[in-house]
Amino acid sequence: MQENEVFDGILMEDSWLTLEQVASACAVEPQWLLRHIGAELFPHAECVAGVWRFSSAELARARRMRQVERDFDAVPELAALVADMLDELDRLRERLTCLEHGR
């Protein structure tokens, strides 16, 4: 796999990804994730028996944060805030769609 290749797909909600898998999917070094974990920007990432595990939601968050940092030269804290706001917008849009369709 080339350095700039990124896999795209659907993750099962109950599956977990390792630090290395998330780093690869985001095209960053594992150290990037560790710095962000240390800054408490991934509050739902878990360390079990010395191994970091991430949900699909955390993967999406990491991708968004990396994109904001790269595209806007943003500091990690700002990228995390933008990721939070985008997540909230997604939830609100989903809720609105459900309300519009009477679910």
C-alpha positions in Angstrom: 0.0 0.0 0.0 1.3 3.4 -0.9 1.7 6.0 1.8 -1.2 8.2 0.5 -3.7 5.4 -0.1 -6.7 5.4 2.2 -9.2 2.6 2.5 -12.8 3.6 2.6 -15.6 1.4 3.8 -18.3 0.7 6.4 -17.4 -0.3 10.0 -19.5 -2.3 12.2 -20.5 -0.4 15.4 -19.2 -3.1 17.7 -15.8 -3.5 16.0 -12.7 -1.9 17.4 -9.7 -0.5 15.6 -6.1 -0.3 16.8 -4.0 2.9 17.0 -2.1 1.7 14.0 -5.2 1.0 12.0 -6.7 4.5 12.7 -3.4 6.2 12.0 -3.2 4.4 8.6 -6.8 5.2 7.8 -6.1 8.9 8.5 -2.7 8.9 6.8 -1.0 10.1 9.9 1.7 8.7 12.1 0.7 6.9 15.3 2.4 9.6 17.3 -0.1 12.1 15.9 -2.9 10.1 17.6 -0.9 9.7 20.8 -0.4 13.4 21.1 -4.1 14.0 20.6 -5.0 11.3 23.1 -2.6 13.0 25.6 -4.3 16.3 25.0 -7.6 14.5 25.8 -9.0 15.2 22.3 -10.3 11.6 21.9 -12.4 11.2 25.1 -13.9 7.8 24.0 -10.7 6.1 23.0 -9.9 3.2 25.4 -6.7 1.7 26.4 -7.2 -2.0 27.3 -4.2 -4.1 28.4 -1.9 -1.5 27.0 -3.6 -1.4 23.6 -5.5 1.6 22.4 -8.8 0.8 20.7 -11.0 3.1 18.7 -14.6 2.9 17.6 -15.8 3.8 14.1 -17.0 7.1 15.5 -13.5 7.9 16.8 -12.1 7.0 13.4 -14.5 9.5 11.8 -13.5 12.1 14.4 -9.8 11.5 13.7 -10.4 11.9 10.0 -12.3 15.2 10.5 -9.7 16.6 12.9 -6.8 15.7 10.5 -8.6 17.3 7.6 -9.3 20.5 9.5 -5.7 20.7 10.8 -4.4 20.1 7.3 -6.8 22.3 5.3 -6.9 25.2 7.6 -3.6 24.9 9.5 -5.6 24.6 12.7 -4.3 23.8 16.1 -5.6 20.4 17.4 -8.0 21.9 19.9 -9.7 23.9 17.2 -9.9 20.9 15.0 -11.5 18.9 17.9 -14.1 21.7 18.4 -14.9 21.7 14.7 -15.2 17.9 14.7 -17.6 18.2 17.7 -19.7 20.7 15.9 -19.8 18.7 12.7 -20.9 15.6 14.7 -23.7 17.6 16.3 -24.8 18.9 12.9 -24.9 15.3 11.6 -27.0 14.2 14.6 -29.4 17.2 14.1 -29.8 16.5 10.4 -30.5 12.8 11.1 -33.1 13.8 13.7 -34.7 16.3 11.3 -34.9 13.7 8.6 -36.6 11.3 11.0 -39.1 14.0 12.0 -39.8 14.9 8.4 -40.6 11.2 7.6 -42.7 10.7 10.7 -40.4 8.2 12.4 
